[in-house]
Amino acid sequence: MMLLLTRRNPRACSTDVQAIHREMLSDRRRTLAYRDALQRCGALIEGKVVLDVGCGTGILSLFAVQAGASRGMLAARANRPWERY
């Protein structure tokens, strides 16, 4: 899926991003592979704070906490994705 992000249609951007997140979370095989990988690394993250940069839905932070991290910190970009730095 290709996204066209424009200043003229910011709501479409938001809808497209939501659709991508929904599609990724609906991919059970992919999502469970991430969960299983974090659980296998539980000894490495146990008691640590996990930073999930560009967190999207935050699902990876949730999985990290379930695997033993003391907490998950979410960091999402607050700027509009179609603007350049």
C-alpha positions in Angstrom: 0.0 0.0 0.0 1.4 3.4 -1.0 0.5 6.4 1.0 0.2 9.9 -0.5 0.7 12.3 2.4 -0.3 15.8 1.5 -0.9 19.0 3.4 -4.3 19.4 1.7 -5.7 16.1 3.0 -4.4 15.5 6.6 -7.5 13.4 7.5 -6.7 11.0 4.7 -3.2 10.6 6.1 -4.6 9.8 9.5 -7.1 7.3 8.1 -4.3 5.7 6.0 -2.0 5.4 9.1 -4.9 3.8 11.1 -5.5 1.4 8.2 -1.8 0.4 8.2 -1.8 -0.2 11.9 -5.0 -2.3 11.7 -3.5 -4.3 8.9 -0.3 -5.0 10.8 -2.2 -6.0 14.0 -4.5 -8.2 12.0 -1.4 -10.1 10.7 -1.5 -12.7 13.5 1.6 -14.6 12.3 3.7 -11.4 12.2 2.4 -10.0 15.5 2.9 -13.3 17.4 6.4 -13.7 15.9 7.3 -10.3 17.6 5.7 -11.4 20.8 7.5 -14.8 20.8 10.9 -13.2 20.0 10.5 -10.8 23.0 9.5 -13.6 25.3 12.6 -15.6 24.2 14.7 -12.6 25.2 13.0 -12.2 28.5 16.2 -12.6 30.5 17.8 -9.7 28.6 15.0 -7.3 29.3 13.8 -8.4 32.7 13.5 -5.4 35.0 14.6 -2.9 32.4 12.8 0.0 30.8 12.1 -0.5 27.1 11.9 2.5 24.8 9.7 1.8 21.8 10.6 4.6 19.3 8.0 5.3 16.6 5.7 3.1 18.6 2.6 3.2 16.4 0.1 1.1 18.3 2.5 0.4 21.3 2.1 -3.4 20.9 5.8 -4.1 21.1 6.0 -2.2 24.4 3.1 -4.3 25.7 4.9 -7.5 24.7 8.1 -6.3 26.3 6.4 -5.7 29.6 4.7 -9.1 29.4 8.1 -10.6 28.8 9.6 -9.0 32.0 10.5 -5.4 31.3 9.7 -3.2 34.2 7.8 -0.8 31.9 7.6 0.3 28.3 8.1 3.9 27.3 6.4 5.0 24.1 7.8 7.6 21.8 5.8 8.6 18.8 6.5 11.4 16.3 4.3 14.4 17.2 5.0 16.3 14.0 3.0 15.9 10.8 4.7 13.2 8.7 4.4 15.2 5.4 6.5 18.0 6.8 10.3 18.0 6.4 12.6 18.9 9.2 
